[in-house]
Amino acid sequence: MSKNKQTAGHKGACGSQKKKEGEGRSCIRYRCGLTNTIQDVLNQRPGWVEVKDDGEWDLNWCDVGWLRENFDHSYMEEHVRICHFRNHYELTRKNLMVKNLKRYRKTLEREAGRLEASKCDFFPCTFVLPSEYHIFVEEFKRSPGSTWIMKPVARSQGKGIFLFRKLKDIIDWRKDGSRSEEQKDEAQVESYVAQRYIENPYLIAGRKFDLRVYVLVTSYIALKAWLYRDGFARFSNTRFSLSSIDDQYVHLTNVAVQKTSPDYDPEKGCKWQMQQLRQYLTAKHGFETVQTLFKEIDNIFIRSLLSVQKTIINDKHCFELYGYDILLDQDLKPWLIEVNASPSLTASSQEDYDLKYRLLEDTLHIVDMEGRLTGKEKRVGGFDLMWNDGPVHTDVGLEALGSSCLVANTHLGCVNDRQKQLQQLLKPFPGQKRT
């Protein structure tokens, strides 16, 4: 497709708009800019055909670079879908995420009171440098000796991150007024966030970990969000200690970092499945404590999405699969570390591949290019609908519990019997017999 005349999805041999109720398109053309698990999922989907760069497509699984260069030049027909929202970075850039959460918290405090606003207290104290250097220094001096973490606002996989306890370690990010003439002449430094480091993480076998959880948003107006049951905990390879703040194998749980560790074992990896983690925590702390923890994690997903709801450019062609990174402290309080617009779809083991394959398959079931859903489903495969212009409650057991006790329709870390559920839910693909 030429840059000036991007088109997507003409009416032709592959079928066009959705047909009458119950009749989907018999052939879907897709374009994919990635070469990992998603390529396998798209390749193996019945009736889907890959098109190359200049071909017209019905679904485009692109990277954010392609989106930035081409989205504004693209004409898209009604049925066409693309895997990012135009300004996804309002949630997925570290500085903008914090800015939007702070603004949302202030709005809540003004409109609903402090108690409601306190439900947004799930992200560490954060400043953007160099623009907020002076107010950061004031906060830094209030708690001498504490540890802070510096992260570039727009990089991933642990690149550029370091911990510090002394202001001299971040001299490059001083606000322009206090930089020397020589420093001013140099290229503008990259924007970073300085964040209070969580010094008391919850440890398992002495190791720090964080959670990777998947949330699919199919609309921002009205907000419609799905939570995937599977996910994983990513462990550091080295026992946690604050005595060595320069050791990234202690403090960063990113797989991209951990797999470079000298004693990393690729067979063993550094991940636990979410079900395994939930069972471990339940055995150690009891059912009710863990229920409360997972409710608080649900709250993080919903509040963070609501904080950008009015800022994200909603477009009916767009959907987004976010990778949330959540850290637990030793009091079992969950903290939002960041949200990824392009969570890694490259597998680090067979188990990891299977999880990501199922996740992506179910994402495509919900995007529903084939027109097999009614739009009223509360569950599709491993995804549960958690918000649909308001909280979604589970259908199971409401009569027994009584109408006053509404249970959130979220099942993170619970049994994922997706195959059975999909067989009940979906009609076979055109020309395919139901198994």
DOKOL-932546 format. One record per residue (C-alpha): residue number from 1; z negated, y negated, x. Coordinates in steps of 0.001 Angstrom, whole numbers, plus 500000, padded with zeros to 6 digits. Last residue first. Layout:
R  NUM  Z  Y  X
...
END
This chain:
R  435  483238  531333  484439
R  434  485144  529141  481989
R  433  488871  529687  482450
R  432  490814  526911  484190
R  431  494083  525516  482798
R  430  492585  522054  482276
R  429  489137  521995  483925
R  428  486554  524058  482054
R  427  484385  522287  479470
R  426  481299  520853  481020
R  425  477727  520869  479787
R  424  476576  524480  479513
R  423  478253  525534  482766
R  422  477015  522318  484404
R  421  473380  523109  483522
R  420  473589  526655  484921
R  419  475094  525395  488168
R  418  472639  522483  488398
R  417  469431  524531  488432
R  416  467773  521904  490647
R  415  464046  522651  490596
R  414  461957  519528  491250
R  413  462061  517305  494344
R  412  463025  514224  492328
R  411  462858  515055  488622
R  410  463288  511808  486711
R  409  463587  511383  482928
R  408  460390  509360  482672
R  407  457815  510831  480265
R  406  456843  508976  477099
R  405  453328  509586  475812
R  404  452951  507622  472553
R  403  455355  509977  470777
R  402  453035  512951  471149
R  401  452926  515321  474089
R  400  453945  518363  472086
R  399  456807  516560  470350
R  398  457914  514997  473610
R  397  458165  518410  475270
R  396  461600  518027  476783
R  395  463736  515062  475813
R  394  462950  513109  478978
R  393  462723  509360  478804
R  392  465270  506802  479977
R  391  463972  503380  480991
R  390  466062  500363  479925
R  389  469711  499315  479985
R  388  470338  502983  480844
R  387  467845  503913  483538
R  386  466748  507317  484872
R  385  469790  509478  484076
R  384  469148  512761  485882
R  383  471599  514018  488511
R  382  471631  517607  489821
R  381  474346  518719  487411
R  380  474789  515999  484779
R  379  471653  515026  482873
R  378  470955  512434  480209
R  377  474417  512785  478701
R  376  475579  510233  476106
R  375  478883  509290  477782
R  374  480706  512130  475975
R  373  481779  513866  479191
R  372  485041  515706  480017
R  371  487322  512703  480643
R  370  488938  514086  483817
R  369  488063  511031  485916
R  368  484419  511731  485123
R  367  482481  509336  487405
R  366  479592  511619  486400
R  365  481369  514845  487480
R  364  482500  513047  490664
R  363  478873  512328  491580
R  362  478039  515964  490777
R  361  480578  517175  493352
R  360  479246  514643  495848
R  359  475649  515855  495515
R  358  476688  519526  495567
R  357  478632  519035  498819
R  356  475808  516966  500306
R  355  473221  519692  499652
R  354  475524  522477  500901
R  353  476341  520532  504070
R  352  472643  519925  504800
R  351  471906  523640  504402
R  350  474823  524458  506719
R  349  473469  522022  509310
R  348  473822  518360  510418
R  347  476342  517519  507692
R  346  478386  514309  507718
R  345  478031  512445  504418
R  344  475919  509705  505983
R  343  474759  507153  503434
R  342  477424  504455  503028
R  341  475855  501702  500927
R  340  472463  502356  502511
R  339  469175  501024  501120
R  338  466305  500120  503453
R  337  462653  500683  504326
R  336  461146  500845  500837
R  335  457484  501779  501179
R  334  455665  504604  499324
R  333  451849  504601  499211
R  332  450423  508022  499965
R  331  447318  506519  501609
R  330  448600  507839  504971
R  329  451808  505815  504568
R  328  455001  507144  502980
R  327  458424  505864  504076
R  326  461439  505588  501751
R  325  465100  505353  502808
R  324  467458  505075  499831
R  323  471043  506354  500125
R  322  473185  504662  497500
R  321  476137  506220  495643
R  320  478098  503347  494148
R  319  480424  502930  491173
R  318  483238  500454  490604
R  317  486192  500190  488229
R  316  484105  498616  485455
R  315  483250  495718  487756
R  314  479836  494132  488084
R  313  479596  491496  490794
R  312  476083  492117  492114
R  311  473827  489070  491768
R  310  472487  489514  488232
R  309  471446  493133  488854
R  308  470224  492462  492381
R  307  466444  492551  491748
R  306  466955  495035  488883
R  305  468280  497572  491395
R  304  465254  497099  493676
R  303  462875  497304  490726
R  302  464402  500563  489430
R  301  464541  502428  492723
R  300  461085  501300  493864
R  299  459529  502210  490479
R  298  460884  505753  490827
R  297  458985  505986  494160
R  296  455825  504863  492357
R  295  456373  507598  489770
R  294  456791  510067  492662
R  293  453410  509066  494086
R  292  451690  509305  490683
R  291  453048  512825  490140
R  290  451861  513691  493666
R  289  448318  512590  492887
R  288  448400  514462  489564
R  287  449596  517774  491041
R  286  447079  518084  493854
R  285  446760  516603  497347
R  284  447522  519436  499801
R  283  449354  521955  497641
R  282  451156  519139  495826
R  281  452174  517491  499120
R  280  453625  520763  500461
R  279  455436  521549  497202
R  278  456969  518051  497103
R  277  458070  518349  500737
R  276  459713  521745  500186
R  275  461493  520488  497060
R  274  462763  517459  499017
R  273  464389  519700  501639
R  272  462839  519373  505078
R  271  464817  517959  507974
R  270  464599  517859  511780
R  269  467125  520473  512835
R  268  466077  524073  513408
R  267  469473  525295  514573
R  266  470242  521924  516198
R  265  467068  522123  518335
R  264  466217  518716  519793
R  263  464316  519014  523109
R  262  466283  516377  525047
R  261  466404  514014  522038
R  260  469983  512966  521188
R  259  469695  514671  517764
R  258  466760  512406  516916
R  257  468721  509141  517071
R  256  471665  510049  514790
R  255  469145  511968  512628
R  254  467353  508675  511938
R  253  463559  509197  512117
R  252  462831  506314  514459
R  251  459254  505912  515796
R  250  458499  508823  518110
R  249  462032  509583  519356
R  248  462514  505822  519799
R  247  459901  505706  522573
R  246  459313  502023  523393
R  245  456165  501686  521250
R  244  454261  504134  523430
R  243  450538  503991  522573
R  242  451220  503858  518839
R  241  451501  507639  518670
R  240  453449  510064  516495
R  239  454359  513519  517808
R  238  457979  513825  518943
R  237  461067  515099  517095
R  236  460887  512563  514295
R  235  461262  514038  510859
R  234  463812  513369  508140
R  233  462605  514291  504634
R  232  465322  515436  502268
R  231  467132  514880  499021
R  230  467674  516943  495892
R  229  466965  515876  492313
R  228  469531  513057  492305
R  227  468616  509894  490397
R  226  471111  508212  488030
R  225  471416  504504  487257
R  224  472999  502509  484411
R  223  472357  498764  484421
R  222  474181  497051  481545
R  221  475755  495277  483265
R  220  475090  496878  486661
R  219  477238  499949  486050
R  218  477817  503428  487522
R  217  474849  503402  489891
R  216  474107  506654  491734
R  215  470766  507036  493524
R  214  470279  509435  496438
R  213  466976  509874  498296
R  212  466424  510055  502044
R  211  462706  510296  502775
R  210  460933  509253  505967
R  209  459105  511215  508634
R  208  456409  510773  511290
R  207  455105  513788  513170
R  206  451562  515016  513773
R  205  452192  518337  512036
R  204  452991  516269  508936
R  203  452139  512592  509260
R  202  451773  509842  506644
R  201  452499  506579  508432
R  200  449603  504359  509556
R  199  451190  501662  511754
R  198  453754  500534  509207
R  197  455577  497976  511339
R  196  455569  494418  510015
R  195  459230  493509  509813
R  194  461351  491204  511940
R  193  464851  491132  510456
R  192  467771  490480  512746
R  191  470726  488097  512799
R  190  472954  488397  515862
R  189  472525  485646  518434
R  188  474915  482699  518372
R  187  477141  482785  521435
R  186  475687  481019  524452
R  185  475688  477241  524651
R  184  472359  477055  522835
R  183  470810  479340  525462
R  182  471845  477001  528273
R  181  470512  473999  526399
R  180  467165  475780  526075
R  179  465970  477199  522786
R  178  463131  475626  520839
R  177  465191  473746  518277
R  176  467660  476623  517914
R  175  465081  478929  516278
R  174  463947  481587  518732
R  173  465803  484871  518447
R  172  466463  485366  522159
R  171  462727  485007  522859
R  170  462049  488264  520986
R  169  460074  490128  523650
R  168  458229  486932  524645
R  167  456600  486970  521227
R  166  454573  490051  522150
R  165  453845  493192  520102
R  164  457336  494694  519884
R  163  459279  497590  518382
R  162  463054  498103  518787
R  161  466138  498671  516638
R  160  469665  497940  517966
R  159  471266  501071  516491
R  158  468997  503219  514309
R  157  471864  504882  512440
R  156  472933  501580  510836
R  155  473861  497979  511627
R  154  474005  494958  509344
R  153  470653  493189  509521
R  152  469815  494118  513124
R  151  466276  495566  513124
R  150  463128  494354  514880
R  149  459819  496180  514315
R  148  456398  494603  514496
R  147  453107  495967  515881
R  146  449755  494230  515490
R  145  447957  492807  518515
R  144  447307  489408  516996
R  143  447183  489293  513179
R  142  447371  485649  512072
R  141  449544  484766  515088
R  140  452465  486835  513784
R  139  452304  485089  510408
R  138  452684  481653  512007
R  137  455390  483005  514353
R  136  457361  484323  511348
R  135  457221  480888  509762
R  134  458812  479434  512891
R  133  461459  482162  513332
R  132  462762  482041  509760
R  131  466432  481315  510637
R  130  466417  483312  513927
R  129  465473  485731  512561
R  128  464951  486899  508974
R  127  461321  487612  508097
R  126  459686  490680  506530
R  125  456237  491750  505266
R  124  456799  495417  504389
R  123  458455  496436  501107
R  122  456655  498013  498158
R  121  454854  495062  496611
R  120  457305  494791  493695
R  119  454821  496177  491143
R  118  452616  493227  492133
R  117  454932  490977  490104
R  116  453808  492703  486889
R  115  450152  492113  487718
R  114  450851  488557  488824
R  113  452262  487332  485540
R  112  455282  488033  483348
R  111  457587  485015  483614
R  110  456395  483192  486740
R  109  455204  486284  488590
R  108  458345  488168  487583
R  107  460576  485364  488883
R  106  458665  485271  492163
R  105  459046  489055  492553
R  104  462796  488812  491863
R  103  463171  486126  494520
R  102  461294  488209  497083
R  101  463364  491301  496205
R  100  466635  489362  496525
R  99  465705  487940  499942
R  98  464483  491348  501122
R  97  467757  493058  500155
R  96  469724  490163  501656
R  95  468078  490533  505079
R  94  468434  494341  505237
R  93  472047  494439  504086
R  92  472350  497156  501426
R  91  471218  495369  498277
R  90  473283  492159  498384
R  89  475664  494165  500601
R  88  477191  495855  497519
R  87  479261  492698  497035
R  86  482461  494270  495603
R  85  480771  497369  494221
R  84  481642  500555  496093
R  83  483241  503956  495322
R  82  486477  502943  493568
R  81  487677  504070  490129
R  80  490959  503618  488195
R  79  491031  504251  484416
R  78  491761  500697  483259
R  77  494467  499875  485792
R  76  493618  498269  489093
R  75  495410  495394  490786
R  74  494212  495143  494363
R  73  494322  492025  496538
R  72  490611  491205  496162
R  71  489644  494785  497037
R  70  491734  495033  500201
R  69  489990  493727  503312
R  68  486337  494018  502276
R  67  486917  497331  500473
R  66  488647  498866  503476
R  65  485701  497872  505691
R  64  483221  499253  503127
R  63  484674  502747  503506
R  62  486910  504161  500804
R  61  486687  506937  498229
R  60  489597  505721  496104
R  59  490192  507260  492688
R  58  493342  506952  490560
R  57  495761  506377  493420
R  56  499174  504939  494198
R  55  500642  505988  497542
R  54  501020  503720  500575
R  53  498012  505021  502499
R  52  498425  508722  501703
R  51  497855  510471  498392
R  50  495581  513467  497884
R  49  496006  515552  494736
R  48  493292  516599  492286
R  47  494061  519300  489696
R  46  491065  521478  490539
R  45  488624  519817  492972
R  44  488798  521566  496331
R  43  490370  518735  498295
R  42  487993  516136  496809
R  41  484901  518127  497821
R  40  486288  518863  501304
R  39  487131  515184  501913
R  38  483645  514208  500710
R  37  482097  516495  503337
R  36  483633  514634  506291
R  35  486918  512897  507119
R  34  486531  509537  505374
R  33  489162  507099  504049
R  32  489940  509130  500935
R  31  492718  508416  498433
R  30  492824  510315  495183
R  29  495443  511199  492629
R  28  494090  512952  489544
R  27  496190  515463  487588
R  26  495650  516830  484078
R  25  494141  513617  482756
R  24  491408  514260  480194
R  23  491704  515353  476568
R  22  488386  515654  474727
R  21  488707  512352  472899
R  20  492325  511189  472936
R  19  493955  510436  476258
R  18  492349  508612  479140
R  17  494909  506257  480633
R  16  497640  507640  482843
R  15  498997  511140  483407
R  14  500011  512552  486777
R  13  503704  512247  486095
R  12  503533  508515  485518
R  11  501569  505538  484336
R  10  500652  503676  487484
R  9  497304  504189  489209
R  8  496423  501598  491801
R  7  498293  498690  493166
R  6  497726  496663  496293
R  5  500355  494005  496741
R  4  499404  491653  499505
R  3  497956  494268  501849
R  2  500853  496635  501405
R  1  500000  500000  500000
END
